Amino acid sequence: MSATRHRTRAVDIDHDVELITQQITALRELAKRDDEQAISEGQRYDFSIRWGTVLAGRLRRLTHYSSLGHLDEADERRFHALRDELCTLSHVIERFRLATPNFADEPPTAKRCSPRKQRG
């Protein structure tokens, strides 16, 4: 075995950035529509599913590769710009009770349910 460390090729994040950017744009549009006329609970729910999927998949992927140093300098800047933009939207994210961005390279923790009580 060679003790030489192989240089890892940078990961392509174009599609990830595009999908996250689309969701950020959609969130801003949703907030604008809601300001003009309240959106329905169904619209809010449908958006929350798409939003959560992008955060759980694409944002988590970017965070993971960034933590491993697999992004080139330009992509690292793009990732940090997305993070900054998501942080500026925290009030809108909270307003619609959406999943919040997690920038830690670890899986989200599941809430534990307490055991059901036996009926006597």
Secondary structure as the mmCIF struct_conf table of DSSP 4:
data_model
#
loop_
_struct_conf.conf_type_id
_struct_conf.id
_struct_conf.beg_label_comp_id
_struct_conf.beg_label_asym_id
_struct_conf.beg_label_seq_id
_struct_conf.end_label_comp_id
_struct_conf.end_label_asym_id
_struct_conf.end_label_seq_id
HELX_LH_PP_P HELX_LH_PP_P1 THR A 4 ASP A 12
HELX_RH_AL_P HELX_RH_AL_P1 ASP A 14 GLU A 36
BEND BEND1 GLN A 37 GLN A 37
HELX_LH_PP_P HELX_LH_PP_P2 ALA A 38 SER A 40
HELX_RH_AL_P HELX_RH_AL_P2 GLU A 41 VAL A 54
HELX_RH_PI_P HELX_RH_PI_P1 LEU A 55 LEU A 59
HELX_RH_AL_P HELX_RH_AL_P3 ARG A 60 LEU A 68
TURN_TY1_P TURN_TY1_P1 GLY A 69 GLY A 69
BEND BEND2 LEU A 71 LEU A 71
HELX_RH_AL_P HELX_RH_AL_P4 GLU A 73 THR A 88
TURN_TY1_P TURN_TY1_P2 LEU A 89 LEU A 89
HELX_RH_AL_P HELX_RH_AL_P5 SER A 90 ARG A 95
TURN_TY1_P TURN_TY1_P3 PHE A 96 ARG A 97
HELX_LH_PP_P HELX_LH_PP_P3 LEU A 98 PRO A 101
BEND BEND3 ALA A 104 GLU A 106
HELX_LH_PP_P HELX_LH_PP_P4 PRO A 107 ARG A 119
#
